[in-house]
Amino acid sequence: MVNMTWKILKGAGVNPKRLALEWVSAGEGLRFAEIVTKFTSLIRELGPLGQGEGIDAEKLLFKLEAAKRAAEGEKMRWILGKHTEISKDGNVYGEVFTGHEIGRVFDMLALEEITNQEILLLLEGGNYSVREIAQNLSLPSSQVLRQVQALRRKGFLESKEIRGSSPIYGLVSKEVNGGN
């Protein structure tokens, strides 16, 4: 779970070194003090959250909200649940993967899910073209196009209008029946 949290932090633009996990027994007071002192020094060295990463406060809050939504989502829970199974038993074909291979796949899936959530979060504030989404999120248009198309197939987005020659995307409208 901590490994996935590091991946989520990295995907949100936060230095994953800001999260540490160390196992210390109750009888290791000196070791505990050393670990806390070292970690505190590292955090001071990194600087304030966001500032140390070169991200302004508003953008950081946006990215952290997207990361939070990704972490709470079904896909991330599924990934976490499958990690042990895939590393021990392999996939449905019996192929067992190394920790490095699994880590790369999970990095990609975490980043993809965070980006999906960033797109959805951005579109909560209005409708945009792929180019506008890419500019707002500082992502390549080709990546945004792939993810917008995937979100459309999953029923999260729809084309709202055509502006010039560009489709404008927005969140799927929630129909209000009104009791009819």
GIHU-V259533 format. One record per backbone hydrogen bond with DSSP energy under -0.5 kcal/mol. NH is the residue of the N-H (numbers start at 1). CO is the residue of the C=O. E is the energy in kcal/mol with one decimal. If there is no record, write none. Layout:
nh: {NH/NH}
co: {CO/CO}
e: {E/E}
This chain:
nh: {5/6/7/8/9/10/11/12/13/14/18/19/24/28/32/33/34/35/36/37/38/39/40/41/42/43/44/45/46/47/51/52/54/54/55/60/61/62/63/64/65/66/67/68/69/70/71/72/73/73/76/77/78/79/80/81/82/83/84/85/86/87/88/89/90/90/91/94/97/102/103/104/105/106/107/108/109/110/111/112/113/114/115/116/117/118/119/120/121/122/123/124/124/125/126/128/133/134/135/136/137/138/138/139/144/145/146/147/148/149/150/151/152/153/154/155/156/157/158/160/160/161/163/163/164/165/166/168/169/169/170/172/175/177/180}
co: {1/2/3/4/5/6/7/8/10/9/15/16/22/25/28/29/30/31/32/33/34/35/36/37/38/39/40/41/42/43/49/48/50/51/50/56/57/58/59/60/61/62/63/64/65/66/67/68/69/70/70/73/74/75/76/77/78/79/80/81/82/83/84/85/85/86/95/91/86/98/99/100/101/102/103/104/105/106/107/108/109/110/111/112/113/114/115/116/117/118/119/120/121/122/123/169/129/130/131/132/133/134/135/134/140/141/142/143/144/145/146/147/148/149/150/152/151/151/170/158/168/168/161/166/162/163/163/161/128/167/158/156/173/175/177}
e: {-2.1/-2.5/-1.9/-2.5/-2.8/-2.6/-2.5/-1.6/-1.4/-2.8/-2.1/-1.7/-0.6/-1.9/-2.6/-2.4/-2.3/-2.5/-2.7/-2.5/-2.6/-2.6/-2.7/-2.2/-2.1/-2.5/-2.3/-2.3/-2.3/-1.6/-1.0/-2.9/-0.9/-0.7/-3.1/-2.6/-2.5/-2.0/-2.7/-2.8/-2.2/-2.2/-2.4/-2.6/-2.5/-2.4/-2.7/-2.0/-0.8/-0.8/-0.5/-1.8/-2.5/-2.5/-2.5/-2.3/-2.0/-1.3/-0.6/-0.6/-3.2/-2.3/-1.9/-2.7/-1.0/-0.6/-2.0/-2.2/-0.7/-2.5/-2.6/-2.2/-2.0/-2.8/-2.4/-2.2/-2.6/-2.6/-2.5/-2.5/-2.4/-2.4/-2.4/-2.4/-2.2/-2.3/-2.5/-2.5/-2.7/-2.6/-2.4/-0.8/-0.6/-1.6/-0.9/-2.0/-2.5/-2.8/-2.4/-2.5/-2.2/-0.8/-0.5/-2.2/-2.1/-2.8/-1.9/-2.1/-3.0/-2.5/-2.0/-2.5/-2.2/-2.4/-1.7/-1.6/-2.7/-1.0/-2.4/-0.5/-3.7/-1.1/-0.5/-3.0/-0.6/-0.6/-2.3/-3.0/-3.2/-0.5/-2.3/-2.3/-0.7/-0.7/-1.1}
